[in-house]
Amino acid sequence: MKKEKYACKTCGSYEFVSNPNRYDIFVAEKGKLILKKSEFINEENALFCRECSEKLIFVEEDLIL
């Protein structure tokens, strides 16, 4: 089996979470909440292992949003 490039080096997990650097703006229309836009509050994107919280070192160009 091929080893994934971005597996956590500490625990081997493939799931990552971002630092809280974004917030969503919702508007209320016709009794529903609608996502208007998302804004980033920091320039740096950082990802952390979902299992052990180890920071992932990655090349920004490899991040697909």
C-alpha positions in Angstrom: 0.0 0.0 0.0 1.3 3.5 -1.0 2.0 5.8 2.0 0.0 9.0 1.8 2.1 12.2 1.5 0.2 14.0 4.2 -0.4 11.4 6.9 0.4 12.7 10.4 3.9 11.8 11.3 3.0 11.3 14.9 -0.1 9.1 14.8 -0.6 8.3 11.0 -4.1 9.9 10.8 -5.3 11.3 7.4 -7.8 13.8 8.9 -6.8 17.4 9.6 -8.6 20.4 11.0 -7.9 24.1 10.3 -7.0 26.7 12.9 -9.9 29.1 13.6 -9.0 31.6 10.9 -12.3 32.0 9.1 -15.8 33.1 10.0 -19.0 32.7 8.1 -21.6 35.5 7.7 -25.2 34.4 7.5 -28.3 36.5 6.7 -31.9 35.7 7.7 -34.2 35.7 4.8 -37.8 34.3 4.6 -37.3 32.4 7.9 -34.1 30.7 6.9 -30.4 31.4 7.6 -28.4 31.7 4.3 -24.6 31.7 4.1 -23.7 35.1 2.6 -19.9 34.7 2.6 -16.9 33.4 4.5 -14.0 35.7 5.5 -10.5 34.8 6.5 -9.1 36.7 9.5 -5.5 35.5 9.2 -3.2 35.3 6.2 -1.7 32.0 7.2 -3.5 28.7 6.8 -2.6 26.1 9.4 -3.7 22.5 9.6 -3.6 20.2 12.6 -4.1 16.5 13.0 -7.6 15.8 14.1 -6.4 12.9 16.3 -3.3 14.2 18.1 -3.2 18.0 17.2 0.2 17.8 15.6 0.7 20.8 13.2 0.9 19.7 9.6 3.7 21.2 7.5 2.6 21.6 3.9 3.1 23.6 0.8 0.3 26.1 0.3 0.0 25.2 -3.4 -1.0 21.6 -2.3 -4.0 22.8 -0.4 -7.2 22.4 -2.4 -10.1 24.5 -1.2 
